Amino acid sequence: MRRKDREQTKEFGFELIDRCEYGVMALIDTDGAPYALPLNLARDGESLYFHCAMEGKKTDSLRRDPRVCISFTGGVRPLKDKFTTLYQSADVFGRAVEVTDNDEKIHALRLLCEKLTPTNMAAFDGAVERSLGRTAVWRVDIEDVTAKEKK
């Protein structure tokens, strides 16, 4: 990291990830081109989970090359009188793994729902029962986290 005065701890990065509603995942598509998309993610220790369709460009790309980078940004506050912006960010580097174990899939989906729709958890079991077989879940095993804050 070039600006050491902005560098933060891995724990700071994890706290930011937990607060963010989404992150932007960058990967390499099947043609070798860069590809980035926003995703809802939930963290469990040093793993991130997301769900998606069973087939498509994202899953084809991850099956071909599982390396990813996911960026999270929070605390964004433009200072218009100073021509700058205050922010917090965390970048995760890791490898995506398709989750095939139903218990882990349900755990991941529960984490996502508790984070994003906590007031609707009473409907969780029924929703999982109806859709688990047609829902893909991926885990990103975190290899590195860099975090920074511009104050």
N, C-alpha and C positions, 0 to 999 in steps of 0.2 A: 504494500500500500504506500503510495507516494506521500500522502499527507498523514504522517504519524500522529499529528495533534488531533486528528479526527477519529483515529482508530479506537474501537471499543472491543469489549470481551465477547467471547462466544456466548456467554450467558445473556449479555445485552442483546445479541442477535436472536437468540431463542425467544426472549421476552417479546421482541418486536414481531417475530414470526407468529407468535401466539395471539398477538393483538390484531394482526392484519387479516382482513376478510379474504384476500386473495394474494397470489404471487404470480409473477410472469415467468413461465418456464421456457428456456431456450434449449433447442435440440437441433439435430441435423436430420433433415427429411430424407426420404429414400433416394432422392436425386443428388444428395450431398450438399444441398443448399441450407442456409440457416432458416430456422422456423421458430417462432416464439408465439406463445398464447397464454392468456390469463387463466388461472385455475384456482378453485377453492382448495385449500390444503389444510390438513390438521397434522399436528406434530405429536409423536409419542417417542420421547427420549431423543435418540439420534436418527429417527426415521420420520419421513413425511408421507402422508397418504393423500391420494386423490382418486376420484372415480370418473368413469367415462363410458363411452359405448364400447362394445366388444370388438368392433372393427373400425378402421378408418385411418386417416393419414397419421394421426398421433401414435396409435398403437403399432402401425406398420413401421414407423420411424423408430420407435423405442425398441422394437424387436430386432431391428437391424443394428442400431447403435444405442445402447442404454445410457450413454453419458449425457448429463443434463446440468444446467445452471439455472437456478431459480432466484429471482430478485424480488425483494420485499421492500416497500417504502412506506414510511409513516411520519407523523409529526411534521407534515409539509406546511411551511408558513412563508409565503413570499414577503420579502421586505422591499416594497416598491420604492421607497425613498432611498434605498441603498443598492438597488439593482442586483439583488441576490435572493436566495431562498434558503431558509433553514430546513433541515430534514434529518431523518434517521433512515439508515438502510442496512439491509443484510443480504448477502449473496451466499447461496448454498451451492456447493459443488458435490455431485454424487452420481450414483447409478440407479436407474429405475429397474425395478423387478416386478413382473406381473404376479399378483397374489392369486394363488389358486386354491388355497386352503379356506374352506367356508368359514371356519371360526375366526381366522384372521381378517377375512373380508368383512364379516359382521362387526368385528372390533373396530376396523377402520371406518366403516360407515357410521357406526355409533359415535366415534370421535368427531367425524365431520358434522353430524347432525347436532351433537351437543354444543359444538362451537358455533354453528350457523343458524340453527333453528331450535334453540333450547326449550322454547315454550311449546313445541309440538312433539316432544318425546313420547307422549302417550300413544301416538300413531306409528311409532318407529317399528315395532315388531310386525305389525300388519304390512307395512310398506316393504320391509325386508323380505317377508314371506312371499309377497307378490313379485318382487323384482330382482331378487338375488341372482337368479339364473341368467338374467340378461344384462347384468351390470358388471363391468370390469372394474377392478380395483388394482391400483399400482402403489408400490412402496418405493420411495427414494431413500436409499441408504446414504446418509450424509457422510461425506469424506472430509469436507472442510467447510468452514463458515467464516466469512469476513464481515465485519460490521463496522459502521462508522456513523458519526453524528456531527453535523455542522450546526454549531450553536451560535 
